[in-house]
Structure formats: C-alpha cells, structure tokens
Amino acid sequence: MEAVEYAAKIEELLKESPITTHSVAVDVRELLAAGEFALGFDTMCSWIYEDELSISEEYYERLVRLSADLGSRDLIARMRELVSG
C-alpha cells in the first residue's frame, strides 16, 4: 500500500471514529501530514481505547486489517472489548 492510501484510510477511520476531542484529531492529522502513518494510527487507536469509546464490529475489523501493515496489533486486540453488540 502506498503512503497516500495509508493516509486516506487513517483519515477515513478518524472521521468515523468516536473521538470527539478536536486536539486529538489535529494531532493525528499532523502525524499523517508528516508521513508518520503508524504513529498516527497508534495515536488514534490509543485514544479510542483509553477513553473506552464504543466501536462497531465493522469499524473494528477495519482497524484489524490496517494494523496488519501498521502494527499496534496488541492494542488492536485489546480494543476488541470496545465493540458494541
């Protein structure tokens, strides 16, 4: 996957995420702009997990797929508990 694709996928996930803190979104977007895709992905996922924000099964599966390339697999595995029925 090319850099532009990673940035687009993470941006899409960010827009659909349950994160409501504007500064977090800004931080993630700044990391993406700097080419730090793995760090941006990890930052977004960390905020979702730490704030215990509910996510859908479909959203979770998209995180799992992206984590195969970007890492954060342990964090993503822990996020399973946030999936709402």
Secondary structure as UniProt FT lines:
FT   HELIX           3..16
FT   HELIX           22..33
FT   TURN            34..35
FT   HELIX           37..50
FT   TURN            51..52
FT   HELIX           57..70
FT   HELIX           73..79
FT   HELIX           80..82
//
